[in-house]
C-alpha cells in the first residue's frame, strides 16, 4: 500500500472538504486563520486536534508535533489514517506496520463533512486557494504552495467522517495517528 505524503514545517494539518478549503487563508497576507488556529493549540498544550468550521463545513485540525511528513493510508471500508512517525528504520514496510497496528486508547477529535467527495489535507499555514476542486485521478497535489507536497486532495467514498487520535509503538519506532472512520451523518454511527 503506497501512502500519500503531506509535508509541514510545524503547526497543525487541516482536513477539510476541498471546496470549503478555498475559504481558508492560512497565514497568507496577514490572515488570522493560521494564527487563531495555533492559539487554540497553544491555550491547551495537551490538545491533539480540534473540530472547526470552514465555509459552513465541519473540518478537523490535527497537531503532528513539529516539522516533518505525515503519511495518508487508505484502508478498506473507506477508512483513512494519517501517520506521523519516528522510525528506527526509515522503510516503507515499517511505516505500513505502524499504520496497520490496532488502535488502543483513542482520543476523539471531531467530525469532518466532505459533501464534494474530495478531501483536502494541508499544512494549516498554507492558504486553501490553490487546492483543486476537481481532480482526474485518486489524488492530486496542489500547485503554488510555499512547501512542496504541503496540500493534497484525495477522492473519498463517504461524505462524513469521525476522527480519532492515537499513538502506537513498534520496537523502537513510534507514531501518532489520526484515523478517519466513515459514519452516517444522520445516526452518528460509524460504518
N, C-alpha and C positions, 0 to 999 in steps of 0.2 A: 504494500500500500504506500503510494508516494504522497507525502503531505504537501500542502500549500504553505509557503513561508510568509511571515509578516515581520518586518524589521521595525524596531523602535529605539529611540535614544533616551529612554526613561519616561516615566509617566504612564498613564493607562492606555489600553487599547479600547476602541469604541466599536461596538457591534450594533448595527442599525440597518433598517431597510435602505436599499440603495437609493431610492427616490428621496427619502427623508434625509439622507446623508448630505444632499445638496444644501440643506439649511444649516449645516454645521460649519462654523467658520474657523475652528481650531484657534491658532494663535496668529492668524493672518491679519495684517493691517490693523492692529490694535483691538481685535476682537477679544472679548472677555470669556468666550466659550471654554477654552482650554484652562485659563486661569481659574474660573469658577469651578470647573470640574476638579482640578487639582486641589482646590481649597476644601472640597468635601473630604478628600482622602487625607489631607493634612490635619483636618479637625478630628479625625478618627483614625489614627495610625494602624489600628487593627483591622480596618475595613479592607476586605478582599475585592469587593466590587459593589456596584450600586446600579439600581434601575433609574433611568432618567427618561424624559420625553423630548423627542426632537420632531418638530413638524407634525405634532399630534400622533406620533408613533412611539410605542414603547421601545426603548433601547437599553443596552447594558454597557457600562464601563467596567473594565477588569484591570486591576493593577498587576503588572507582570514582574515587579521587583527589579527595576533597573533596566539599563540598556541591553538589548540583545534581540534574539529571534524567537518568535513563537511559531509553532508548527500546528497546522489545522489538519486533523484527520477526519475523514468521513467514514462512519460505521453504518452497519445495516440498520434498517428501520428509520432512516433519516437523522440519526444521532450524529452530532458533530462534537469534536473535542479539540480544544486548544491546549497545547503543551508547551510550557516554558521550562526547559530542562538544564540541569547542571550535571553533566555526564562524566563518568570515569573514562569511557572510550567514546570518542565522537564518531559513532557509526549510526547508520540508518536503522540497523537492527535494534540497537539499544534504545533509540528514541521510540521506535514502534512498540517495544516491550513496555516502556513506561506509559505509552498511550493506551495500551490494552489492559493494564493491570486493573483489577476490580477496585471500585471506589469503596472507601471505608467511611470516614467521617466527612460528610459533605455539608458545606455551608450554602444555604440558599441565597442567591444573589438577586434574582428578579426574573422578569419575563421579557421576551422580545417579540414584537409583531413584525412579520415580513409579508405584507399583502402583495408586493410585487413579485415574490418568488426569487428575489435577488438579495442576498445578504452581503452587506459591506462590512469589512473588518479593516479598521485603520488605526494607525497611531493617532491618538486624540489631538496631538499638536497640529496635525495636518488638516487643512480645510477639506470639506467634502465635495466641493465643486468639481474637481477632476474625476470623481467616482462615476464610472459609466452606469447608465440606467438601462442599457441593453447590451448583451454580450452574445457572441456566436457560439462559444464553447462552454465548458462547465465552469470555468473561472477565468478572470482576466485581471491583470494588474492595472491600476490607474496610472496614467501618464501625467507628467508635470508635477510630481510631488517632490518635496525637499529631500527625501531619503528614498533610495531605491527599494521597491517592494514594501513600502510603508502603508499601502492601501490596496486592497484587493476586493473583488466582487465574485461571489460564487452563487451558482444556481442551487436552490434548496427545494425539497419536495413538499415541505409543510409551510404553513403560514404563521405559526405561533410556536414559540419555544420557551421552556422553563430552563433556567440556568443555575448550575451549582459549581462551587469551587471546592477543590480538594487538593491534598498533597500526597504523593506516593514516593516510595524509595525502592531501589533495587540494587543490592550490594552497596557500592559507594556512590551510586548515582541517585539523584532525586529530581522531582519535578512538581511544579504547580500546574493544576489543570482547571480549565473551565469547560464543563460539559453542558451541551445544549440538547435537551430532550424534546422531541415534538410533543405537543399536548393539544388537547381540544380546548379552544378558547371559551366555548360555551360551558363546558363542565369543569374546566381547570384540571383535568386528569391527564397524566402523561400517557402516551400511547405505546 
